[in-house]
Amino acid sequence: MRGSKVMTTTEVLLRVALKMAWFIVPMLAFVGIALPILEREL
């Protein structure tokens, strides 16, 4: 039954990674759009 515990931990890690992606992806998109605009203004 230890194998089931390994599966649950990997599933938790995958879910955490997906939750992190929801925050990281929009931030990367915002930075990618904002940086060129800031460079033009500066």
N, C-alpha and C positions, 0 to 999 in steps of 0.2 A: 504493500500500500504506500510505500515511500515514493514510488513513481508518481502517484496521484498528487502528492504534495509538491513534487517538482513541477508538474504541469500547472498547478494552481499558482505557484510563485511566478512562473514564466508568464502566465496569463495576466497576473497583476502587473508585472513589469511592462507588458505590452500595452495594457490599459493606461498605465501612467505615461508611457511614451506617447500614446495617442493624445492624452490630455495636454501634455507639454507641447505637442505639435500644434494644437489649436491656438496656443499663445505664441509660439515661435514663428510659425508661418506668416501670420498677419504682421508681426513685428518686422520680419525680414522684408515683406512686401512694402510696408510703410517706409522703412529705411531706404530701400532701393528707389522709391519714388521721391522721398524727401531730400536725400543727399544731393542729387543733381540740381534741385531747385535751390537749396541752400548755397551750393557752390556758385550758381549763377548770380545770386544776390550778393554774395561776398566777393 
